[in-house]
Amino acid sequence: MGNAEGRAPRRAEPRGNPGSFDELHRLCKEVFPPQMEGVKLIVTKTLSSHFQVTHTVHMSTLGPSSYRFNATYVGDRQLGPTEVFPTLLGDMDSAGSLNAQALHLLGERLRAKAVFQTHQAKFVTWQFDGEYRGDDCTATLTLGNPDVLGGSVIVVAHFLQSVTARLVLGGELVYHRRPGEEGAILTLAGKYSAPNWVTTLNVGYGGAHASYYHRANEQVQVGVELEANTRLQETNFAFGYQLNLPRANVVFRGLLDSNWSVGGVLEKKLPPLPVTLALGAFLNHWRNRFHCGFSVTVG
């Protein structure tokens, strides 16, 4: 009795906010190398604490070369390392296509986002998001391409709940409507986070998406993805890894998938200069296709 009375009660771990539905597989996806092809030059110039511009020149061997101009404005309200409100982003390419985004914090827990995309002189996407972030839950509602006169709209609803400090459950409901067609798709999601690994599963009518991320140590991270599409009767498997060499300022990412593709990207920073070099190569043995790329990032 004395030991039981003197024992301190165990405190439950705080559950915390589960984050966004779109970021459930983020840790695993960041391990995989980005696709690279041709030669790319990226120059970023910070004009002030609120405004920066980026110039991107891409010389491709598979398609037409292009130039992109990006401008970003951020406000004074910072909630995290990558969350600053309000935020305005604009990106235009040499063909005249525009991608614009606006993010604003309406309240302490309520966020709004608007996205507009044009292809040359024609609107292709206009989207409006509203997100509520509670202490242990996140709810999001998205309206895509609403057309009141044409009677068409795409509505996407997300909800995530932190059941425990490590377990997150939720779902996604996609509803689309256009003249002569109407339908909805429900997807359930679950995520379990341990100190060194994270596993995530999405299951719905259209298929399943599972991922596993493991951090072996400060230098090595690995990720595994499995995607099954019931409509196309296809299943894809991919294995990726990331190797960090801090003393050499080098990061290497590699992949191997079920389509007989292998690839890797090597990134090298050149301090004290604000320059990053990247070299990537990808080979598909089944289709006998090979492409490589080189990029220089300044700023």
Disulfide bonds with the S-S distance in Angstrom:
none
